[in-house]
Amino acid sequence: MVDTAQQLMTAPVGADLPRIKVAVDAPQHSGIGGPLDYVSEVVLAPGSLVRVPLGKRELLGIVWPRGAQAIEPTEYADPSKLRAILAVLEGLTPLSASWCRLLEFAAAYYQRGVGEVALSVLPPQLRELQSPQLQLRLKRMRKWVAEQIAAPVQASPSRPTLSPAQAEVLAQLDALLTEPASATAKGAQAPVLLYGVTGSGKTEVYLRAAEHALKQGRQVLVLVPEINLTPQLEARFAERFVGRVLVSLHSGLTPAQRLRNWLAAHEGQAELVLGTRLAVFASMPRLGLIVVDEEHDPSYKQQDGARYSARDLAVYRAHLEKIPVILGSATPSLESWQHANQGRYKRLALPERIGGGALPRVRLFDMRLMPLSKGVTTALTRPLLEALRLRLERGEQSLIFLNRRGYAPVLHCSECNWKSDCPHCSAWRVFHKGDRSLRCHHCGFSERVPAACPTCGNQDIAPLGRGTERLEEQLREQLPGARVLRIDADSTKLKGELEAHMAAVHAGEVDIVVGTQMITKGHDFRRITFVAAVNPDGALFSSDFRAPERLFALLMQAGGRAGRDAEQAARSEMWVQTWHPEHALYKALAKHDFEDFAKSQLAERESAGLPPFAHLAMLRAEARTPEVAKAFLDAAARWAQALPVAAEVLIYPCIPMSVARIANVERMQMLVEAPSRSALQRLLWLWNPELHALKREHKGLMRWAVDVDPLAI
C-alpha cells in the first residue's frame, strides 16, 4: 500500500511547508486506504475541500483531521518528495469533525478506502466546480432558501388527536429529546425501536418528534427505504412544517438539485432532510434527531462499492452526535428486535391502529384444494375473482400483490423443451408482452420475441408462469369494466409516472391495483379494503436464511395497505393463495403475530449459529472464467487460515453465487463466519492488504469485494 502511494507522489516541493493529510478518491485496487500526505503554503482547517494532484490527474480532496482512525500510510521522512495542494474551494464551511469520524468508521468497518467513501457521498457536481462557480451556487442556494421561507403561508392543517399509545410513546421520546446526552450512563442514548402495526400512526410520531427537535433549533434527518416513498412523506412534512426549509436527497434528483439540497443542509439552511440510504451521510451541523422509517427494509443496504447499511450507520451517527435515533417498523429486522430483547435498544410500541380500526382479516387459501377447471389459473382463482367482483360492486379498491414483473418468467417450447435463457447470464429472460421483447433483468440484454423456437422451429412457443403484466391482462379479461392499474418498475420508468399512478389510486380513479413490492411499503391508500397475495411460496424454500423474514415483512406490509380508513377496517381482508397453508410463517401471519414469528426465527438462528448470534462477511470474486475466480478465493482462504486470528473464525469453501454468470462475468463467493464482530474485523483488517496483492497475482480476475454483514447469502 505504501509503495503504491510513493509511486503516485513524486513531484518535489519545499521541505519547510506544513504537511496536510488529504482524503482522495483513489480506486480500491490502488491499495490506498487512508488519507495521503501533501504540503500546503497555508494552514487549512480539517474538513476543507481542496484540489490535489494524484498521478497525472487533478482530484477533489478533503483535508482530513489528524489522528484518523482509518489506516493511514506511513509518513514520509523526506517532505521534499511530497506534492503541493493546488487550490482550495473557498466559501464553503469545512465538513465537521463528527462527519469525518462517521466516514472513517464506515470506511474501516466496510473495508474500503476512507477517501473512496468520503468523496463518493458528496454531490458529484462538487468535483467539477472551482471557487467562483461554487460561490455562485451558494448564492443561488441562499436565494432559493429565502424564496421557500417567503412563500405564501397556507393554512396549516389541524393536527390529528393522538391515540393513548401515541401520546405515551411521544412522552417518552420527548424525555429523550430533552434529556442532555451527558446525563445518560454511556454519554449516548439508546436507539429507539418504534414497533407499530401498520396504520398505527408512526408517521405522526415522527412529525411530533421532529417538531420537538426543530423547536430546539436542531436539524432533523428522515430516511426512507425507496425513492417512491419520498414524495409522499415529503408532502406530509411540508404540510405540517409550513415556513420551514425542507430538502430531499436521493438518486432521482438532477445533479444541480442534489448539489443545492446538499449545500442547504451543509450550511444549516435546511432544517429537515428526507432521503434514501445515501442521505445518512448528509452533512448537517445542527443535527438533533434521526428517523429511519421501515428500518427492516433491505434497500438500506448498499449492494455495490462500499456495501454499507444506512440503518446501522444511522445508529452509529446518533451515537457519535449523542442524539436520539428512531427506528420505525411494523416488522422490525430480527437484528433490531434482538437488540431490543437484550436492552440495547429501547422498544416503544403502537399496538393498535388509529381510530381503533381492526387489522385486515387474513385468509389462507389452500391451492391444493382448488378444483381444476377451464379458465382457472393458479393466480386468478374463482374465489378470488368473486371477491374482486364484490369489492367492485361496493365501490371499494383492491390490491393484487405479485412480486414478479413482466408477462411471464420464461418462454417455453413444448416440442424440444427450449426456454428463453439469457446468452450472457445464468438466468432466464423474461417475456414482456407490451413491447414483444425477451428481457434479462440482470444484464439488461433484450431482443424481439422469435416467431418460432430458435432450436427446432416450432411456432407454438408459449409463456410459462406469470408476472404482473400477464395478471393485469387476465384481470381485464375476467372483469370487463374494472379499472385495472399496474404499478411496477416497467410501468413507472418515465419521470412522473409513479406520482401520476399513485395520485390516481388516491383519487379513487382505480378499482384494482396490480403490483410488485414497490406498492406494499408505506403508502397510505385510504380506499383499499382487499389485498390478495398470489404465488408467494417461492421464498419459503430459498437457500437464503433471511428469505422467510423478508417474505413475512412483505406480506405484513402488503396486508397493511387494507382497511387504513377506520370506517372500512372491519370488512378489510387479506387473502394468501398458497400451496403450504400449514407453514408456521403463514400461521403467524394469519394472527398478525410478528412477536411469535420473531421468537421462532430467532430460536432457529441461534441453534444454527446465524445472525444476529454470529457475524458474517462475504468475499466475492468476478472473472471471465469460474476457475480464475475460484483460484483467487482459494488462495485468499489459505492465506487467511494461516493467520493467528483464524482460530476464531470459520471460512467456508467458495461456491458460485445464486446467479453465477451476469453479462458474461462469472461470480463466486466465500462466506466467513465469526462469533463476535471484533474477531471478524480483526481478520478483515489483516486480510484486506493481502487481497490487493492476490489481485495482482491472479491476472484474469476482474473484481473482488468484501461485503460485511451481507443481506443476501
C-alpha positions, 0 to 999 in steps of 0.5 A: 500500500505504501509503495503504491502511494510513493509511486503516485507522489513524486513531484518535489516541493519545499521541505519547510511547508506544513504537511496536510493529510488529504482524503482522495478518491483513489480506486480500491485496487490502488491499495490506498486506504487512508488519507495521503500526505501533501504540503500546503503554503497555508494552514487549512482547517480539517474538513476543507475541500481542496484540489490535489494532484494524484498521478497525472490527474487533478482530484477533489480532496478533503483535508482530513483531521489528524489522528484518523482512525482509518489506516493511514500510510506511513509518513514520509521522512523526506517532505521534499518528495511530497506534492503541493495542494493546488487550490482550495474551494473557498466559501464553503464551511469545512465538513465537521469533525463528527462527519469525518469520524462517521466516514472513517468508521464506515470506511474501516468497518466496510473495508474500503478506502476512507477517501473512496467513501468520503468523496463518493457521498458528496454531490458529484457536481462538487468535483467539477466546480472551482471557487467562483462557480461554487460561490455562485451556487451558494448564492443561488442556494441562499436565494432559493432558501429565502424564496421557500421561507417567503412563500405564501403561508397556507393554512396549516392543517389541524393536527390529528388527536393522538391515540393513548399509545401515541401520546405515551410513546411521544412522552417518552421520546420527548424525555429523550429529546430533552434529556442532555446526552451527558446525563445518560450512563454511556454519554449516548442514548439508546436507539429507539425501536418504534414497533407499530402495526401498520396504520398505527400512526408512526408517521405522526410520531415522527412529525411530533418528534421532529417538531420537538427537535426543530423547536430546539433549533436542531436539524432533523434527518428522515430516511426512507427505504425507496425513492417512491416513498419520498414524495409522499412523506415529503408532502406530509412534512411540508404540510405540517412544517409550513415556513420551514426549509425542507430538502430531499436527497436521493438518486432521482434528483438532477445533479444541480438539485442534489448539489443545492439540497446538499449545500442547504443542509451543509450550511444549516439552511435546511432544517429537515432532510428526507432521503434514501440510504445515501442521505445518512451521510448528509452533512448537517451541523445542527443535527438533533434527531434521526428517523429511519422509517421501515428500518427492516427494509433491505434497500438500506443496504448498499449492494455495490462499492462500499456495501454499507447499511444506512440503518446501522450507520444511522445508529452509529451517527446518533451515537457519535452526535449523542442524539436520539435515533428512531427506528420505525417498523411494523416488522422490525429486522430480527437484528433490531428486535434482538437488540431490543430483547437484550436492552440495547435498544429501547422498544416503544410500541403502537399496538393498535391502529388509529381510530381503533380500526381492526387489522385486515382479516387474513385468509389462507387459501389452500391451492391444493384444494382448488378444483381444476377447471377451464379458465382457472389459473393458479393466480386468478382463482374463482374465489378470488375473482368473486371477491374482486367482483364484490369489492367492485360492486361496493365501490371499494379498491383492491390490491393484487400483490405479485412480486414478479414483473413482466408477462411471464418468467420464461418462454417455453417450447413444448416440442424440444423443451427450449426456454428463453435463457439469457446468452450472457447470464445464468438466468432466464429472460423474461417475456414482456408482452407490451413491447414483444421483447425477451428481457434479462433483468440482470444484464439488461440484454433484450431482443424481439420475441422469435416467431418460432423456437430458435432450436427446432422451429416450432411456432407454438412457443408459449409463456410459462408462469406469470408476472404482473403484466400477464395478471393485469391482462387476465384481470381485464379479461375476467372483469370487463369494466374494472379499472385495472392499474399496474404499478411496477418498475416497467410501468413507472420508468418515465419521470412522473409516472409513479406520482401520476399512478399513485395520485390516481389510486388516491383519487379513487380513479382505480378499482384494482391495483396490480403490483410488485413490492414497490406498492406494499411499503408505506403508502397510505391508500385510504380506499383499499379494503382487499389485498390478495397475495398470489404465488408467494411460496417461492421464498419459503424454500430459498437457500437464503436464511433471511428469505422467510423474514423478508417474505413475512415483512412483505406480506405484513406490509402488503396486508397493511395497505387494507382497511387504513380508513377506520370506517372500512377496517372491519370488512378489510381482508387479506387473502394468501393463495398458497400451496403450504397453508400449514407453514408456521410463517403463514400461521403467524401471519394469519394472527398478525403475530410478528412477536411469535414469528420473531421468537421462532426465527430467532430460536432457529438462528441461534441453534444454527449459529446465524445472525444476529448470534454470529457475524458474517462477511462475504468475499466475492470474486468476478472473472471471465472464467469460474476457475480464475475466480475460484483460484483467487478465493482459494488462495485468499482462504489459505492465506487467511487460515494461516493467520493467528486470528483464524482460530476464531473464525470459520471460512467456508469453501467458495461456491458460485453465487445464486446467479453465477454468470451476469453479462458474461462475468462469472461470480463466486463467493466465500462466506466467513463466519465469526462469533463476535464482530471484533474477531471478524474485523480483526481478520478483515483488517489483516486480510484486506492488504493481502487481497490487493496483492492476490489481485495482482497475482491472479491476472484474469480476475476482474473484481473482488469485494468484501461485503460485511454483514451481507443481506443476501447469502 
